[in-house]
């Protein structure tokens, strides 16, 4: 019988990724798990560097996250945001008062020349998070959405200001050509004996990461299980715009399209029992209940995936 | 009988200055009053440019000020500050959640190259303040306090962090040598037919201003009433460290020391009825109840001073 993987790297986006990460951290100790987070959604707003996915994962693992939204700090208030409105600001991006403390500390450190990787390490340490949480890169990468209605929009303008209602024509990841994964990310990937891609949005959360060198190259040359979990279940997305944008970009809204999107980058695929008639060729597959309703679900799913990776023969 | 002054410039610091300004604005229309504010207390903190005196005057005139403290926004909360503490921050400077909205907008505009004068104009406009509120200069001037216990401290460290308890040996106004009053301030002073110095701390609120060129020169050459209101009443300060620092710097804690401090810069002096035996030579003097307990007091004092300036013969 195979040994459990000892160095797992999880590639994650926002809420869905944070949930799987919250399951994994209860099973794997800090030295056996590295969580790499999308930063393509990051932006400057009122002089604050906001990293939505990093914050969502950090607040989730730190036990601070709003349990209803799945992002932001539980019980956070918006006195600052309301005061911005008093100055005539549109204030379309929700800035929670507690949340801004994170942004302030991060922005000041970045302005002082610290790397986002280092800043994130300090913030997570202070919140008692022991597992390494790594931004995919320290360089700026900006997901840009070309829309029918408004032309090209920065990600947060599309996602939050327009509530992902504009019709997507295309995406690009500005800056990715010149960005490199951080040394910490590269070391984690090189050292990995299993790589998990969370049920995050492939186009919005994973593609920005895969556009950064040498993610794609490292994944292709790693002879270890590389497993993606489908964010598409029964023809729709568990959360967010994945299904909508897949239809707009001309994809069939099915787990198969997700598996095809990752292609050779993955050797294994996890999909939901609601898609029991799915056939995926050329990859190992595992079917289970992938919906994470609560913390027990997260730990169950994480454990099942790790057990399957251990039991499967990956040759 | 003389005419009421038509172009009054009020030089103000924080709470005491804001109170007199709140009286003046009810008597003089915007085109007849310019309020010039100390910026020697300003500092960067968590990447925010905080201008305590400007904010105090702005919140007071905008009807937002905390009526108990005399500074900050009424009913403001500290969720952000508490979240900073969660990250292990000392958080010695009170950052109200609503207050931070002001700092964010100001800091972003300054980073974009706008002048503090312009930023302040925009913020005050949004709060419905019609009277011009001018920072004394757009250049950085930092009041530095040399203390027996800790050596030299930046102003806010002395004032807030150590609650003005260290013993003051000396003061300096770093940057003042290279700072110039803004064109708007110079124009207002040149156009003034009366200059009022509020009952603010002469050493902490007025001296930084007077250290900036060409304040002193303009005041000395203006042949108009130049009137200071004593912040010292009956041997003590109405608020703050004025009396303590006067004693530490070797001054007699009396209105006379204040009048002597301003010297030739003023031609008139207003002091409190509690100091009825005060004798000041070489200046016109006016004795009244200078304590501003409420808005009625502020308007009464402002009106009395303007009436006295009008009635007095200044030759």
Interface residues (C-beta under 8 A of the other chain):
Chain A: X46 X47 X48 X73 X76 X77 X79 X80 X81 X82 X83 X84 X86 X87 X88 X89 X96 X97 X98 X99 X100 X101 X102 X104 X105 X107 X108 X111 X123 X126 X127
Chain B: X46 X47 X48 X73 X76 X77 X79 X80 X81 X82 X83 X84 X86 X87 X88 X89 X96 X97 X98 X99 X100 X101 X102 X104 X105 X107 X108 X111 X123 X126 X127
